[in-house]
Amino acid sequence: MFGYVVVNTKNLSPDAQARYGAAYCGLCHRLGALHGLPGRLTLTYDLTFLDLLLSSLYEGESEVCEGCGHCPIHPVRKKAWRYSAPADYCADMSVALYYYSALDKWQDDHSLPALALARRLEPRRAAVEQRWPRQCAAIRENLALLNRYEAENCTDLDTVSGCFGALMEELFDYRQDHWAPELRTLGRDLGKFIYLLDAYDDLPRDRRHSAYNPLYELSGRPDYHQTMRESLELLMASASRAFERLPCVENADLLRNILYSGVWMRYSAVAPKEKKQ
């Protein structure tokens, strides 16, 4: 369920693309500094969004670090990077999410690549849990609850998507301060959106492999695609309203691009094309 919270580069100026790239590389830089090469394997666009959001919200409260250098992915050409204090938090959350997701995938599907990744991240897990016990507990507990619902073949979409929503709600609540209500709403609704869009995206493949998917029942209705579109729109409308209540100025254009356009790119790729009148 990673890779849905992306930027739509077609709608960005060259300057905005450069700023997004610097944030992405900055998070990668901190993943490498804190967790080595295994940590860099967990880099996602989703946590880049959280890093941009928290860095904008808490702008001026921590030092901004900038640089330019080589990396394992770009060994020849130097890449610019930029990060502030929230990047370390997002790096830790990235490792925790990947570790527990890989562990669950191994336990459920006996996936050897997932087991290999979990073993590589295991030495970093204890330090992350010590720094962020509340968030790591939320990841463990909600993934376990989600696994239980999936084992029971639950088709209540609000129930199953609510697990990932609750997980993201805790991750977005960085400091439990006066911005917590908006951050928690944004995280919860974005998490539910990600889960439902992932299920929508995976439905054809899950059918072929007889795998769990909460949309089997709904997909038999003639209004299936319309219902999914409306559900996803309601979740993103709520998430976007919460975002607009936050005083984000720096990189607000990037954040709006992701919330209003980027998150819909995968949906547009898999949804039936509307017939022209």
Residue pairs with C-beta under 8 A, 6 or more apart in sequence:
1 101
1 164
1 194
1 195
1 198
2 44
2 45
2 46
2 97
3 44
3 45
3 46
3 266
4 46
4 193
4 194
4 197
4 198
4 263
4 266
5 45
5 46
5 49
5 190
5 194
5 258
5 262
5 263
6 45
6 258
6 262
6 263
6 265
6 266
7 20
7 45
7 254
7 257
7 258
7 262
8 257
8 258
8 261
8 262
8 265
9 17
9 20
11 257
11 261
12 20
12 253
12 254
12 257
16 253
16 254
16 257
18 80
19 82
19 251
19 254
20 48
20 52
20 254
21 79
21 80
22 66
22 80
22 81
22 82
23 48
23 51
23 52
23 55
23 82
23 83
23 251
23 254
24 43
24 45
24 48
25 71
25 79
25 80
25 81
25 82
26 51
26 65
26 81
26 82
26 83
26 87
27 43
27 47
27 48
27 51
27 83
27 87
27 90
27 91
27 94
28 40
28 43
28 71
28 81
29 67
29 71
29 81
29 83
29 87
30 83
30 87
30 88
30 90
30 91
31 39
31 40
31 42
31 43
31 91
31 94
31 95
32 39
32 40
32 71
34 88
34 91
34 92
34 124
35 42
35 91
35 95
35 121
35 124
36 124
37 72
38 117
38 120
38 121
38 124
39 91
39 94
39 95
39 121
39 124
40 72
41 98
41 117
41 120
42 94
42 95
42 97
42 98
42 121
43 94
44 94
46 194
47 90
47 91
47 93
47 94
47 97
48 90
49 255
49 258
50 86
50 90
50 93
50 171
50 172
51 83
51 86
51 87
51 90
52 251
52 254
52 255
53 172
53 186
53 243
53 246
53 248
53 255
54 86
54 89
54 90
54 174
55 83
55 84
55 86
55 87
55 250
55 251
56 248
56 249
56 250
56 251
56 252
56 255
57 179
57 183
57 246
57 247
57 248
58 84
58 85
58 86
58 174
58 175
59 84
59 249
59 250
61 85
62 84
62 85
62 86
63 84
63 85
64 82
64 83
64 84
65 82
65 83
65 84
66 80
66 81
66 82
67 80
67 81
67 82
68 78
68 79
68 80
68 81
69 78
69 79
69 81
70 76
70 77
70 78
70 79
71 79
86 174
89 132
89 174
92 128
92 131
92 132
93 132
93 135
93 171
95 121
95 124
95 125
95 128
96 125
96 128
96 129
96 132
96 135
96 136
96 139
97 139
97 171
98 117
98 121
99 117
99 118
99 121
99 122
99 124
99 125
99 128
100 136
100 139
100 140
100 143
101 114
101 143
102 111
102 114
102 115
102 117
102 118
102 121
103 114
103 118
104 143
104 144
104 147
105 111
105 114
106 112
106 114
106 115
106 118
108 147
128 136
129 136
134 170
135 170
135 171
138 166
138 167
138 169
138 170
138 171
139 167
139 170
139 171
142 163
142 164
142 166
142 167
143 163
143 167
145 163
146 160
146 163
146 164
149 159
149 160
149 163
150 160
150 212
153 212
154 160
154 214
155 214
155 216
155 217
155 218
156 214
157 196
157 214
157 215
157 218
157 231
158 192
160 195
160 214
161 191
161 192
161 195
161 196
161 214
162 192
163 195
164 191
164 192
164 194
164 195
165 187
165 188
165 189
165 191
165 192
165 195
166 188
166 191
167 191
168 187
168 188
168 190
168 191
168 194
169 184
169 185
169 187
169 188
169 191
170 184
170 187
171 187
172 183
172 184
172 186
172 187
172 188
172 190
173 180
173 183
173 184
173 187
174 183
179 246
182 242
182 243
182 245
182 246
183 242
183 246
185 238
185 239
185 242
186 239
186 242
186 243
186 246
189 235
189 236
189 238
189 239
189 242
190 235
190 236
190 239
190 263
192 235
193 232
193 235
193 236
193 239
193 263
196 228
196 231
196 232
196 235
197 232
197 263
197 266
197 267
199 213
199 214
199 215
200 215
200 228
200 232
200 267
200 270
200 271
201 266
201 270
202 211
202 213
203 213
203 215
203 216
203 219
205 211
206 212
206 213
207 213
207 216
215 224
215 228
218 224
218 227
218 228
221 227
225 271
225 272
228 271
229 267
229 271
232 267
236 259
236 263
236 264
239 259
240 259
240 260
243 255
243 256
243 259
248 255
